[in-house]
Amino acid sequence: MSLTEVLVALAIAVGIVGIIVPVLPGTILVMAAILVWAVQVGTTTAWVVFAVAAVLLAAGSVVKFLVPGRRLKASGVPNRTLLVGALLAFVGFFAVPVVGMFIGFVLGVYLAERARLGGAQAWPSTVGALKAVGVSILIELVAAFLATVTWVVGVVAT
């Protein structure tokens, strides 16, 4: 493996971590890393690999919003609840680094749902919202893994 391939592999790994722990723009890092590799290699195969990876990542980005969004609408969780969760996740990230983001999101969703529905219905609604977010992360992760496998096949082929 060349130094470029090692650095691209590390950037892809960081991107995948960024999908799981949404501090970094994971999908963008994975796509940018594969683009750097395609530019450096410069062959038709490298550009086809980049194109396939870009389509997989773009499709994953679209699907990650469609599927959970439909699930949230079905369970009746409004976008406002997710916005409150995101705002408290942002605050939580700075209050308690990394872990605070997750605590803040759950707390924000719960508080918004408690204000909207009352105490008894808030937790089931919060769990539904968390499941939808989990599905969203899983979809993005699968797309990143497929793009990574495409890149590995391209590295072996070139």
Protein Blocks (a to p, Z undefined) as FASTA:
>chain_A
ZZklmmmmmmmmmmmmmmmmcmbcfklmmmmmmmmmmmmnopaklmmmmmmmmmmmmmmm
mmmmmmmmmmmmmnopafklmmmmmmmmmmmmmmmghjlmmmmmmmmmmmmmmmmnojkl
mmmmmmmmmmmmmmmmmmmmmmmmmmmmmmmmmmmmZZ
